[in-house]
Amino acid sequence: MSRYVLPASIFGTVFGCAVLLKNHVTGGSCPSKARIPGKTVVITGANTGIGKETARELARRGGRIIMGCRDMGKCEEAAREIRGSTLNPHVYARHVDLASIKSVRRFAEEINREEDRVDILINNAGVMRCPPGKTEDGFDMQLGVNYLGHFLLTNLLLDKLRDSAPSRVINLSSLAHAVGEIDLEDLNWDRKKFNTKKAYCQSKLAVVLFTRELARRLEGTGVTVSALHPGVVATDLGRHTGMHQSHFSSTVLSPVFYLLTKSPELGAQPGVYLSVAEELVGVSGRYYDVMTEKDPAPQALDQETPIKLWDISASLVGLETTVSPPEKTFRRAPPSSPSL
């Protein structure tokens, strides 16, 4: 027996187990094979990362894809690439800057005017732990982009979503919401010292609270709403975290990062699943960790905070009319498996 056989066998076994573990940790591919011909999908932040791959997969399934992006050059390039790889000619680039109320309103007006329907809205665009900064309208950048811009966009498209029912809204959140705190007295970090990590976690908790309150207000309309943690994905979203900026993290921790992170293609699968799975028809107000429904953090299940946050958010973005809440008492989402 060659002296290399045993080491090679051990290496192969370890490598194979690592691949299987990575597939398990990252959730794998969307199990649904459903196609969506004739359906219109609006995706924000679709020129890169999870958004781009979600657009590609839903285009492959026959959807009419509207890619909303801040950088039109990159968006046009991504749209051309997706049209070429999927042979779906109905993939379009549109400008929207979630850090600008004016831009969000213009984008929504364009969608409402030009599109016959909106079947799926995926609020994907986001920023993470960026340096202190304000949006065009003076909001904390993470609050404005991750939450307030999508809050406004969703409300402005609600008539189109209702007319297209059954339709779906998927809000990209994060497991980081679990350590988030909502400061209703100072959402915008105007009075307290800014902390970029806490600001990010607050914005992602706000997304989960918004999801639950929107689902409550839309009960019986045929429009369902989900919040999603897509997993830890290797995209440029984490460029401000300094994850690989040290020799130690880039060498010693790289194998661990490899096992715990997934490609944008895999990162898109949970959003695709929530967009197309037949078994999710009528299921609303739930939080998903990758493709598994779980309870969100306890602070996301509070009964009064979502209502208060909604009213404050509507005031901040100048939204005079929103979907009216139902008369019935607020109901907590049914319990499911424990959160990670």
Steps between C-alpha positions, in 0.01 A plus 500: 500500500636839408585728789283768338179295495412540867562878514310545174212293635489702821513826308222386268283396793554826685436703186183305422369544852579872481300536180205311652520710817512820299195395300315419824599824671416717200161344434546364148289580195136602482295177503217648296513467121207736447515735204354851491418589137288813478597620847682827561777513760648820642839457672702777662879487510498255213826580323722295731508228764181335619276739308666430168488124542137516616418698188683245287320199652155659478572604140597140429159401636325727253433815700497858376780653708530866600845560650505811718855628558686815599785454248337486157821407320542186709127432488485513119803273478345250743168506314676428168692215659183347646311533172786320328539221754128427539382586146222698667466837323275642773767618742514876549723746684338790685651765723418523870708633787362374831686784673273755329127537561472690173663215309282235669186695414612546139576128466163401647318743272678348201407146605138595566475678166680253276433157651167323480573304815749434778487141622818485706685784674840409643642771726862388475723811485701572811812636665683354798699663779603792285670812642280775646302668226159635410270442209385779271212560741710498816437145620769270636625320190427149624155591629420683177621241250425177683163599638342840431556494124340157473220597739411785266542302178282215623221733605512682166466169312225353717216577261682323219581205729138471614373516143745219410409274793596240592826689525800497730736742677836366619701720735869423545589518868782331688569277796655817643148619581520270803732745678326808365320759711242747374539846651169662410616826657818521291483267199730729307788520749459875536543512879716200590850404392493317168587131501511347153445142620199595712364714218517203262330267747228758568429537128465124456273470805289779351462290184360206699262725694386661174439157349275394785302824506459508121379140503243592762375797302481296178316205650234377258633694199696214341831684548739307724815630667810317623824601672813311409848435635667360186804363683857623506585576138831597343409836347641852523234587760756434773770720352488733804538224760875443449439124497798418278717801560740331740754227432349283775144513365605451140720196572403327824125568489449462123407128519235581763365787291483267202282253691267765641455720194336425169514631148252762376339223292422300814419819690225573249325167551300592815358810330411296194330245724288764673412644159380184326424213742140384462481389864549862612184631333308689767780478758580848630680685776761231554876515545728256317853402587617395153209271396377405845223689678608602848393736772682831477664650806267574795521876442362444149188338649400798712141606431519878524840584351410409137202737510699785651788442259258506206357837602843654556629361169202635306561843652873491421453416130198727454255221429157651554292192418595143582313175504251514787539260790226239548244546774587174670746482785868457424585131494841354567637274227456128577804343671735291295840347555741689728717770347871437456 
